[in-house]
Amino acid sequence: MMGIRWRVVGSIFILVGWLVFVLIHAAFWARGFDPFQNIVIVLVSFLIAGGFLGAMWAAWGMRFLR
């Protein structure tokens, strides 16, 4: 049970961190970029967060392969 607990907590932190980044970006840094660049920044940050989540959960899921 301990293995899944830190993954759930980590997932929550990653998702909250991503939302905070997007909100800070929109509030303070977005004025310096055009709309296309802002969309790319949000998408790339989403892909990075998804990569961390996928790697974290894939390691847990690999235990149950048969």
C-alpha positions as CSV (number, residue, x, y, z in Angstrom):
1,M,0.0,0.0,0.0
2,M,2.9,2.3,0.6
3,G,3.9,2.2,-3.0
4,I,0.6,3.5,-4.2
5,R,0.3,6.2,-1.5
6,W,3.4,8.2,-2.6
7,R,2.3,7.9,-6.2
8,V,-1.2,9.4,-5.4
9,V,0.4,12.2,-3.3
10,G,2.9,12.8,-6.1
11,S,0.2,12.9,-8.7
12,I,-1.8,15.5,-6.7
13,F,1.4,17.6,-6.3
14,I,2.2,17.4,-10.0
15,L,-1.3,18.3,-11.1
16,V,-1.6,21.2,-8.6
17,G,1.9,22.4,-9.6
18,W,0.9,22.3,-13.2
19,L,-2.2,24.3,-12.5
20,V,-0.3,26.9,-10.5
21,F,2.3,27.2,-13.3
22,V,-0.5,27.8,-15.9
23,L,-2.2,30.4,-13.7
24,I,1.1,32.2,-13.0
25,H,2.0,32.1,-16.6
26,A,-1.4,33.5,-17.7
27,A,-1.3,36.2,-15.0
28,F,2.3,37.5,-15.3
29,W,4.2,36.1,-18.2
30,A,1.7,35.7,-21.0
31,R,1.8,39.3,-22.1
32,G,5.2,38.9,-23.6
33,F,4.2,36.1,-26.0
34,D,1.7,35.9,-28.8
35,P,-1.4,33.6,-28.4
36,F,0.3,30.7,-30.4
37,Q,3.3,30.8,-28.1
38,N,1.1,30.8,-25.0
39,I,-0.7,27.7,-26.3
40,V,2.5,25.9,-27.0
41,I,3.9,26.7,-23.5
42,V,0.8,25.3,-21.9
43,L,0.8,22.2,-24.1
44,V,4.5,21.5,-23.5
45,S,4.1,22.0,-19.8
46,F,1.1,19.6,-19.9
47,L,3.2,17.0,-21.8
48,I,6.0,17.3,-19.3
49,A,3.7,16.8,-16.4
50,G,2.1,13.9,-18.2
51,G,5.5,12.4,-18.8
52,F,6.3,12.5,-15.1
53,L,2.9,11.0,-14.2
54,G,3.2,8.3,-16.8
55,A,6.7,7.3,-15.7
56,M,5.7,7.3,-12.1
57,W,2.6,5.1,-12.7
58,A,4.2,2.9,-15.3
59,A,6.8,1.7,-12.8
60,W,3.9,0.7,-10.5
61,G,1.9,-1.0,-13.3
62,M,4.9,-3.0,-14.5
63,R,4.8,-5.0,-11.2
64,F,1.5,-6.5,-12.2
65,L,2.5,-7.7,-15.7
66,R,2.3,-11.4,-16.3
